[in-house]
Amino acid sequence: MTVSDNLPRTVVPAGIVDPVASARAELKAALAAIEVKGNIPRRVEKASARAAAKARTFADRNPIGAAAAAVGIAAVVGGAVWVIARALSR
């Protein structure tokens, strides 16, 4: 395993003296950064996985609070659906 194996894909490795190799490394890092930022479905998937893990941890520590939160969220979503349906029916 080399030093560059430990770096994220979006970082240009230090110590490149060849200008062509340096430009290639910079382009590769820039394209990787664009991919990371622009890949919305992957970012949403990671965020939802983090949220699910936090919710599981919260439910394990405080089951009554988790049940209350679930009821509250259901009430808010139900209220929003009711408001939207009522607005559309008028």
N, C-alpha and C positions, 0 to 999 in steps of 0.2 A: 504494500500500500504506500503510495507516494504522498507527498504533502498536498498536492492538488486534489487528491481523492477526498480529503477532508473538507474542502471548500464547497460552499453551495454552488449551484450551476450558474448563478447570476453574478459571481465574483470573478474578476480577472486575476489570474495568478501573478504574483510578484516575481521579478527576476527574469523576465523575458527580454532579451536584448535584441533579438532580430525584429526589425520593424514590421515585416510581413507577418510573422508569427504573433506579434503583439496586436496587430490590427485584426487578425483572425480571432484571437482570444477575446478581444473587445466586442467584435461582432457577435460571436457565439454567446457571450454573457448578455449582450443587449437583447438578442433574440429570445434567450431564456427568460429574461425579465419581462419582456412583452408577453410571452406565453403564460407566465405565472399570473401577471396582472389581468390579462385578457380572457383567461379561461374561467368565465363566470360559473358554469355548471360545476366545475371542480371546486371552486372557492365556496359555493353554496353547500356542496356535499360535505366539505371539511367543517364548515361552520355548523351545519346541522348535526354532524357527528359529535362535535365538541359540546353543543347544547344538550344533546341527548345524554352524553356522559355526565354533564353537570346535573341534569334533572335526575338521573339515576342515583347519583351521590346524594343529592338533596333528599330524595325519597327514602334512601336507606337511613339517613340521619334523622329525618323528621317526617314520618309517614302521615301524621295528621295534617301537618302543614302542606304536604304534597297533595293530599286529597282536597284540602281547601283551595289550593291554587288551581287544581284541575277543575273544580266546580266554578271558581271565579272566571277562569279562561273560557269555559263552556258558556257561562252567562254572557260574557262580553261578546263572544262570537255569535251567539244566538240573538242578542240584542242588535248587533250590527246587521245580521241577515234580515231581521224583522224591519229595521229602519229602511234598508235598501228595498225590500219587497214592498213596503208601504209607499215609499216614494215612487216606485215604478208603477204601482197600481193607480196612482192619481193622475 
